[in-house]
């Protein structure tokens, strides 16, 4: 849970990262101006925003998102969007360009716990493995459990330690939709 907390602190928080800006500073162009529900139009805008990102030298990155990161309760909407082949609108039947796309959906209740009641629930699109990384001291991904005995005391003393931290890799590899208030009934 602590690792999740660190990751979502970066994703949802307003902490400054390595370049002195927040991850979703408006100057980056990786956040929608207005929050929306999960729709074809919103997904298209977010794909476009990620696709036109440039690196620090001004070179076009040409990256394509492959994951959705959503609060618990919105994964079903994303999966419905990805598995529906057509949509009906006032203009008639529309073919779904994202039908059976290879997007991964990450739905995590940690996001819900970090969002205040009555607030909008943001959701994200990004490039897997390029947004945030969790680093481990000396590459040790598992915690260490140590047992020791103290002279003159019955029983054991247990110590557990695990050294890790989370950091942003590429803020250009993710787009934030400020979202809407979540109503699940």
N, C-alpha and C positions, 0 to 999 in steps of 0.2 A: 504494500500500500504506500509506503514511503516513496518508492520509485515512481509510482503513478502520480503521487502528489507533486513531486519535483517536475515531472513532465507537464502536468496540467497547470502548474504555477507559471511555467513559461508560455504555454499555449493560451491560457486565459488571462494571465496577469498583464500588468503594465510595467513590468521590470525592463530596464534598459539592458540591451545585450552588447555584444562585443564592439559594435560600431557607435555606441552611445545613443541609439534610438531604440524605441520599443519594437517588438517583433512585428506589430501591425501598425506602424507609423504610416500615416496617410501618404507620405512622400514615397513610400515603397510601391504603392499601387497594388497591394496584395490584400485589400479589404474592400468589400462592397460598401457603397455609400449608405444604402438602406437595407435593413434586414428583411429577409423574406423567408417563407416556408420553403420546403424542398420541392422545387418545380423544374421543368425542362428549361425555362428561361434563366433561372438562377444558376443552374448547373452550367449552361452555355456561357454565361457571363464569367463564372469562376474559372472555367477551362481557358477562356480567352485571357483573363488577367494573369494566369500562371504562364500561359504560352508566350506572352509578350515580354516576360521578365528579362532583364539584362543583368550581367554581373557588374562588379565594381568598376571594371574597365570600359563598360558600355557595350560589351559584346552580347549578341542575342543568345540566350540560353537554349531556346527551343526544347523546353521540357513539357511533358504531358502528364497530368495527374493520374494516379492509379488507386488512390484510396479516399474514402470518406471517413471523417472522424466526427462522430455525432454523440450527443448525450443519450443515455439510456431512454428508450421510448421513441426515438426517431429512426432507428435502424429499419423498422418495418416500412416506413415511407420510402427510404432509399431503395430497399430491396424491391418494393413494388414498382418504383420508377425504372429500375434496371431490368425487370422481368416482364414488363408490359410492352407488347410490340406496337400497339397503336393507342392514341389518345383521341378523345372526341372533344371538339371545341365548337365555337360559333362558326368558324370557317369550314368545319367538316372534320373528316378523319385525318389525323396527322400521324405519320410514321415516326416511331421513337428512334432517334439516332443513337441512343445509348442502350438499346435493347441487347441483352446478353453481353454487355461490355464486361471486361475483366477487372472491374473495380473491386477492391476489398473494402468491406464495411467494418470499421472499428467503432463499436458502440460500448461506451464505458460509463458506469454509474458514478465514477469519480468526478466526472464533469458536473453531473446533477448536484452533487454535494457541495460543489464550489460556487454554484450559481444561486443568488438570493431568490427567495420565493417571490413570485410576481414579476421577475425580470425576464428579459428575452434569453432564450437558449441559443447561443451561437453554435454554428456547425462549420466544418472545414473540409476543404478538398486539398489534396497534396500529393507529393511524390514520396512513396514509401522509402524509408531509409535515408532521406535527404533533409528531413525537417529538424528533428531533435535526436540526439544520441545520448545514451547512458554509458558513462565510462566507469571502469572499475579499477581500483588500485591494484597494480601489478597484474591486471587482466583476470583477477579472481572474481568470477561472476557469482559464486555461491558464498554465503556467509560462513564464518568460522565459529564453531562451537567448541569451547574449551572447558574441561573439567579439572578442578583442582581440589586438593584436600588441605585443610588447615590443621596443623598439629594441635592437639588438645580439644578439637571440636568434632563432634559426630556429624557425619553427613558430608556432602560435597558442596562446592561452590561452582556454579555454572556461569561462564561468560560467553556472550555472543556478540560478535562484531562483524560489520560488513561496510566496507568503504566504497562509496560510489557517489557520482554526481551527474546531473543532466545539463546539457548545453545545446544551444541552437547551432545547427550546421549551416543551413541556407534558408533565410527567411523568404527568399524568392520562390521556394519550392512548396509554398502553402498559401492558400487564400482563405480568408475568413468571411463568413456571412454572419453579420450581427444577429440574425435569427429573429424569431418571433416568440411570443409567450407560448409555452408548451401547454396544450390542453389535451389530456388523454381520457378524460371522463372518468 
